[in-house]
Amino acid sequence: MSDLVTERLLLHPLTPEEAERLAEGTTPSGALWAPGYPMDDDRAAARRFLTAHTRAAPGSPHPGAFEIRLRSGGQAIGGVDFHGPADGNGDVTVGYGLIPSVRGRGYASEALRAVLAHARSLGISRVKGDADHANVASQKVMAAAGMRLVGEDHRVRYYETVWS
């Protein structure tokens, strides 16, 4: 799979080898990691990708885990990933994160819009996401990317995008 390109970002799909290095926090040869990357959540996403990738049943490939890179300079600043292959209903869950120094610039919404389009192109029917009540920034990211609020409980607000 090739990089997903947006106006300001390159979303680089991780290979299993890159995910292993990321999970270990070992900078691959030639990689440009911004200070503060990878964060603990990036390493956890890489481990989740590796687990899902090895367990994926034929016909239900993992839609990907992506390193978010700036087009200008190529530095990795975060990640966005699907938490496994689509389930029997064609649903997946997405997560994302950016290093603190680049937050508030619209990068997360831009990256999320790109992976939502990618998921749709793969035939995925619904992408779900959630954020704690206190994580207003993440709620704004999902709303800005076109996901809609579909419910909440005592701790979390739930968002989704559905295609028929």
N, C-alpha and C positions, 0 to 999 in steps of 0.2 A: 504494500500500500504506500502511496506517495504522501508527502506532506499536504495537510490542508492549509491553504493560504487565505488569509484575510487581509484587510487593508493594512494592518500594522503588525500582524503576527504570522508565524509559521507554527502549525501544530504538527509536531513530528511524532508519527506513530512509533511507539517503542517496540523493538524486537525483544524476544525473550532474553537475549544476551545483554541488551541495554538495560532492560528491567532488572536483571541480576545485579549489574554494576550500580544502578540507582538504589536498589534495596540495600546494598552494602555501603552506599555513600562514596563509592570509588569513582572518581572522575575518569570517564573514558578518554582515550587518546583523541586529541583534537576537539574535545567538547568545551564549550564556553558556558560556564555556570556563573551566574551573577552571585555576588556575595549574599549568603543566606539561603542559597539553593544547593541541594534539596533540603526541604523541611521534613520533619518526622512524618507528616501526612503524605508527602511525596514518596517516601520510602515505603510506607504502609500500602499506598496505591500500587506501587511496583510489585510488592509481595502478593497483593490481592490479584493482580493481573497474572502473575506467574502461576498461582494456584488455579485460577479459573482457566487459564490457557491449557494447562496440562490435563484438566478434568473435562474440557469441552467435548461434548458428544458430536459425532459427525453430523453435519447439517446445521449445527448451531454454533457457529464460530463466535469468538469474542469480538465485539465491535471495536475494541481498542482502548488503549491507554496512550495518552499523548503528552509529550513534553511541550509546554508553551514557551516559544522562543520569540524574541523581538526580531522583526524583519531587519531593522537597522541594527547591525552589529551581531545578531545571531545568539545573544545570550539567553540561556534558559532562565525563566523567571517564575515557573510554576508548572502545574499539571492539571489535566482534566482526564477523567477516565470513567468508563462504564464498569460497574461492579460485577461484571460477569456476562456471559452470553444471555441472549433473550430467553425468557421463560416460555412455557407452552402457549402463552397468550400473546407472545411477541413483545413483552414488556422488559425494559431494562431500567436500572437506576444509574444516575450520573452523579459524580462528585468533582470538585474543582478546588483549586487554591492557588494563591499567588504569594510571593514573598512580600513582606510588609512594605518595603520601599517603593513598590510599584502599584500598590492598591489605590483605588479611587480614581483611576484614569480610564475606566471602561474596558480594560483588557479582559476581565473575567466574562463580562457579557458578550464581548466579541468572540471569545473562544467558545463559549457555550452555544451561541448561535451556530457556529461552524460545526460543532459536533452534533447538534440537533439535526442539521441538514444532512450530515453524514449518516446518522442513524436512520433517517427517513429513506435515504438512498439505498440502504441495506434491507429495507422492507420491515424495519422495526415499527410496531404500531403505537407504542407509548413509551415515553421517557419520563421517569419519575425522579424527583429530587426532594430534599427536605432541609430545613434549617431550624435550629433552636429559636425560640421566641426572641431571645436577646441578640441574635445574629441578624440584625436588620440589613446589614450590607449584603449578605448572601440572599436574603429575600428579595432585595432590589435587583440583584444580578439575575435571578430567575425570572422576575417580572419583566425586566428589560430585554431578556432573550426571548420573550413570548410565552413563557410557561405561565400557567394560571394556578392560583390558589384553589385547592380542592378540599381542604380540611385542615384540622388541627386538633391536637390533644393538649394535655397539661404542659407538655415540654416542647413540642415540635409543630411547625407549620409544614404542610405537604403541598407540593406543586407537581404539575404534570403538563405534558404536551401530548396530544393524541391526534393521530392521523387515521382516517378511515381507509 
